[in-house]
Amino acid sequence: MLLRRAWLLQQTMTYHRKKKAEIAERKELSSLEGVRISKQLNYAIMVMQRLMRE
C-alpha cells in the first residue's frame, strides 16, 4: 500500500513537472511570436511613412 502511494505521488509530481515545462515553452513561443509581429508592424509603419513622403 505504501509503495503504491509513493508511486502515485511520483507519477503526480512527474506529470505536474511536465505540465509546467509545457506551459513555460508555450509562453516562450508566444513571446517570440509577439516579437515577430512587432517587427512586422515596425516594417509596415516604415513603408507607410516612406510612401507618404513620396
C-alpha positions in Angstrom: 0.0 0.0 0.0 2.8 2.4 0.9 4.7 1.5 -2.3 1.6 2.3 -4.4 1.1 5.6 -2.6 4.8 6.5 -3.2 4.4 5.5 -6.9 1.3 7.6 -7.3 2.9 10.6 -5.7 5.9 10.2 -8.0 3.6 10.0 -11.1 1.8 13.1 -10.0 5.0 15.1 -9.4 6.3 14.0 -12.9 3.0 15.0 -14.5 3.0 18.4 -13.0 6.7 19.0 -13.8 5.9 18.1 -17.5 2.9 20.4 -17.5 4.9 23.3 -16.1 7.6 22.8 -18.7 4.9 22.7 -21.5 3.4 26.0 -20.2 6.8 27.7 -20.0 7.5 26.5 -23.6 4.2 27.9 -24.8 4.8 31.2 -23.1 8.3 31.4 -24.7 6.8 30.7 -28.1 4.0 33.3 -27.7 6.6 35.9 -26.7 8.7 35.1 -29.7 5.6 35.4 -31.8 4.9 38.8 -30.3 8.4 39.9 -31.2 7.9 38.7 -34.8 4.6 40.6 -35.1 6.2 43.7 -33.6 9.0 43.6 -36.2 6.4 43.2 -39.0 4.4 46.2 -37.7 7.5 48.3 -37.5 8.4 47.4 -41.1 4.8 48.2 -42.2 4.9 51.6 -40.5 8.3 52.4 -42.0 7.0 51.5 -45.5 3.8 53.7 -45.0 6.0 56.6 -43.9 8.2 56.2 -47.0 5.1 56.1 -49.2 3.7 59.2 -47.6 6.9 61.1 -48.2 6.9 60.3 -51.9 
